[in-house]
Every structure is written in structure tokens, then in C-alpha cells.
């Protein structure tokens, strides 16, 4: 069964939920808040 993840376009780190992803962008990339609304969605088998 495939699972979907959100990947940070800046550093490539993957997250299972949008909340984790948004927290990551705010804490690790505060100068690039545009990335908060532009995650890359990836599928893993």
C-alpha cells in the first residue's frame, strides 16, 4: 500500500503530516516562509 509524504523543497526532509511540515518550515527556514504553502507531495510504496 502506498503512503504519501510531504517533502520540504528547501532541504528535502520528509513529513507524514502537514502540521509537522509547517512546524519544520517555521523553525528551520524562517527566511523562506513561502515554502510553508508549497510542499512537494511524494508517494512511497
SEBAKE-418025 format. One record per atom (N, C-alpha, C): residue number from 1; residue in three letters; x negated, y negated, z. Coordinates in pm, whole numbers, plus 50000, padded with zeros to 5 digits. Each point is the difference from the previous one (the first is absolute). Layout:
<atoms>
+-----+------+-------+-------+-------+
| seq | type |     u |     v |     w |
+-----+------+-------+-------+-------+
| NUM |  ALA |     X |     Y |     Z |
...
+-----+------+-------+-------+-------+
</atoms>
This chain:
<atoms>
+-----+------+-------+-------+-------+
| seq | type |     u |     v |     w |
+-----+------+-------+-------+-------+
|   1 |  UNK | 49915 | 50118 | 50000 |
|   1 |  UNK | 50085 | 49882 | 50000 |
|   1 |  UNK | 49910 | 49875 | 50000 |
|   2 |  UNK | 50031 | 49909 | 49914 |
|   2 |  UNK | 49920 | 49878 | 49987 |
|   2 |  UNK | 50031 | 49903 | 50114 |
|   3 |  UNK | 49898 | 49926 | 50039 |
|   3 |  UNK | 50016 | 49895 | 50101 |
|   3 |  UNK | 49954 | 49870 | 49937 |
|   4 |  UNK | 50061 | 49891 | 50043 |
|   4 |  UNK | 49966 | 49870 | 49947 |
|   4 |  UNK | 49934 | 49915 | 50108 |
|   5 |  UNK | 49899 | 49924 | 49959 |
|   5 |  UNK | 49925 | 49915 | 50091 |
|   5 |  UNK | 49987 | 49861 | 49941 |
|   6 |  UNK | 49974 | 49905 | 50086 |
|   6 |  UNK | 49970 | 49863 | 49958 |
|   6 |  UNK | 49850 | 49981 | 50012 |
|   7 |  UNK | 49937 | 49952 | 49895 |
|   7 |  UNK | 49856 | 49979 | 50003 |
|   7 |  UNK | 49969 | 49852 | 49987 |
|   8 |  UNK | 49909 | 49955 | 50083 |
|   8 |  UNK | 49956 | 49861 | 49999 |
|   8 |  UNK | 49923 | 49972 | 49871 |
|   9 |  UNK | 50039 | 49898 | 49927 |
|   9 |  UNK | 49932 | 49965 | 49875 |
|   9 |  UNK | 49863 | 49938 | 50024 |
|  10 |  UNK | 49973 | 49957 | 50122 |
|  10 |  UNK | 49873 | 49936 | 50030 |
|  10 |  UNK | 49893 | 50102 | 50039 |
|  11 |  UNK | 50032 | 50090 | 50092 |
|  11 |  UNK | 49897 | 50092 | 50050 |
|  11 |  UNK | 50029 | 50148 | 49969 |
|  12 |  UNK | 50121 | 50032 | 49954 |
|  12 |  UNK | 50030 | 50137 | 49962 |
|  12 |  UNK | 50050 | 50091 | 50111 |
|  13 |  UNK | 50016 | 49949 | 50120 |
|  13 |  UNK | 50048 | 50081 | 50112 |
|  13 |  UNK | 50148 | 50034 | 49978 |
|  14 |  UNK | 50042 | 50122 | 50037 |
|  14 |  UNK | 50137 | 50046 | 49979 |
|  14 |  UNK | 50080 | 50005 | 50129 |
|  15 |  UNK | 50132 | 49978 | 49988 |
|  15 |  UNK | 50090 | 49997 | 50115 |
|  15 |  UNK | 50129 | 50072 | 49967 |
|  16 |  UNK | 50060 | 50062 | 50103 |
|  16 |  UNK | 50125 | 50073 | 49980 |
|  16 |  UNK | 50123 | 49911 | 50011 |
|  17 |  UNK | 49988 | 49882 | 50064 |
|  17 |  UNK | 50116 | 49913 | 50015 |
|  17 |  UNK | 49964 | 49857 | 49965 |
|  18 |  UNK | 50101 | 49924 | 49961 |
|  18 |  UNK | 49978 | 49859 | 49967 |
|  18 |  UNK | 49956 | 49922 | 50123 |
|  19 |  UNK | 50050 | 50034 | 50117 |
|  19 |  UNK | 49964 | 49930 | 50122 |
|  19 |  UNK | 49850 | 50013 | 50027 |
|  20 |  UNK | 49946 | 50121 | 49985 |
|  20 |  UNK | 49857 | 50020 | 50017 |
|  20 |  UNK | 49921 | 49920 | 49897 |
|  21 |  UNK | 50048 | 50001 | 49878 |
|  21 |  UNK | 49934 | 49927 | 49892 |
|  21 |  UNK | 49999 | 49850 | 50027 |
|  22 |  UNK | 50114 | 49944 | 50039 |
|  22 |  UNK | 50009 | 49856 | 50027 |
|  22 |  UNK | 49910 | 49961 | 50118 |
|  23 |  UNK | 49997 | 50081 | 50105 |
|  23 |  UNK | 49911 | 49973 | 50113 |
|  23 |  UNK | 49853 | 49999 | 49956 |
|  24 |  UNK | 49965 | 50093 | 49914 |
|  24 |  UNK | 49865 | 50008 | 49948 |
|  24 |  UNK | 49963 | 49872 | 49924 |
|  25 |  UNK | 50088 | 49955 | 49912 |
|  25 |  UNK | 49971 | 49880 | 49921 |
|  25 |  UNK | 49984 | 49878 | 50090 |
|  26 |  UNK | 50089 | 49984 | 50099 |
|  26 |  UNK | 49990 | 49886 | 50091 |
|  26 |  UNK | 49872 | 50002 | 50082 |
|  27 |  UNK | 49958 | 50118 | 50045 |
|  27 |  UNK | 49884 | 50005 | 50088 |
|  27 |  UNK | 49867 | 50007 | 49924 |
|  28 |  UNK | 49994 | 50073 | 49889 |
|  28 |  UNK | 49873 | 50020 | 49930 |
|  28 |  UNK | 49976 | 49904 | 49884 |
|  29 |  UNK | 50108 | 49945 | 49943 |
|  29 |  UNK | 49987 | 49913 | 49883 |
|  29 |  UNK | 50083 | 49872 | 50018 |
|  30 |  UNK | 49977 | 49923 | 50106 |
|  30 |  UNK | 50084 | 49882 | 50025 |
|  30 |  UNK | 49988 | 49893 | 49893 |
|  31 |  UNK | 49892 | 50000 | 49924 |
|  31 |  UNK | 49983 | 49901 | 49894 |
|  31 |  UNK | 50076 | 50038 | 49873 |
|  32 |  UNK | 50050 | 50122 | 49993 |
|  32 |  UNK | 50067 | 50050 | 49879 |
|  32 |  UNK | 50140 | 50050 | 50033 |
|  33 |  UNK | 50082 | 49915 | 50058 |
|  33 |  UNK | 50135 | 50044 | 50038 |
|  33 |  UNK | 50089 | 50031 | 49880 |
|  34 |  UNK | 49959 | 49960 | 49880 |
|  34 |  UNK | 50075 | 50037 | 49880 |
|  34 |  UNK | 50010 | 50152 | 49989 |
|  35 |  UNK | 49901 | 50071 | 50053 |
|  35 |  UNK | 49996 | 50146 | 49991 |
|  35 |  UNK | 50110 | 50066 | 50083 |
|  36 |  UNK | 50057 | 49927 | 50095 |
|  36 |  UNK | 50105 | 50058 | 50084 |
|  36 |  UNK | 50118 | 50050 | 49918 |
|  37 |  UNK | 50032 | 49928 | 49893 |
|  37 |  UNK | 50116 | 50036 | 49919 |
|  37 |  UNK | 49964 | 50074 | 49873 |
|  38 |  UNK | 49874 | 50041 | 49985 |
|  38 |  UNK | 49958 | 50067 | 49878 |
|  38 |  UNK | 49922 | 50128 | 50027 |
|  39 |  UNK | 50057 | 50094 | 50076 |
|  39 |  UNK | 49927 | 50125 | 50020 |
|  39 |  UNK | 50004 | 50085 | 49872 |
|  40 |  UNK | 49903 | 50083 | 49987 |
|  40 |  UNK | 50001 | 50097 | 49891 |
|  40 |  UNK | 50067 | 50127 | 50055 |
|  41 |  UNK | 50095 | 50054 | 49930 |
|  41 |  UNK | 50069 | 50121 | 50045 |
|  41 |  UNK | 49935 | 50118 | 49930 |
|  42 |  UNK | 49954 | 50096 | 50078 |
|  42 |  UNK | 49935 | 50116 | 49943 |
|  42 |  UNK | 50071 | 50128 | 50045 |
|  43 |  UNK | 49990 | 50102 | 49916 |
|  43 |  UNK | 50065 | 50128 | 50028 |
|  43 |  UNK | 49891 | 50105 | 50018 |
|  44 |  UNK | 50013 | 50078 | 50105 |
|  44 |  UNK | 49906 | 50109 | 50026 |
|  44 |  UNK | 50079 | 50129 | 50013 |
|  45 |  UNK | 49947 | 50103 | 49941 |
|  45 |  UNK | 50064 | 50132 | 50006 |
|  45 |  UNK | 49970 | 50069 | 50130 |
+-----+------+-------+-------+-------+
</atoms>
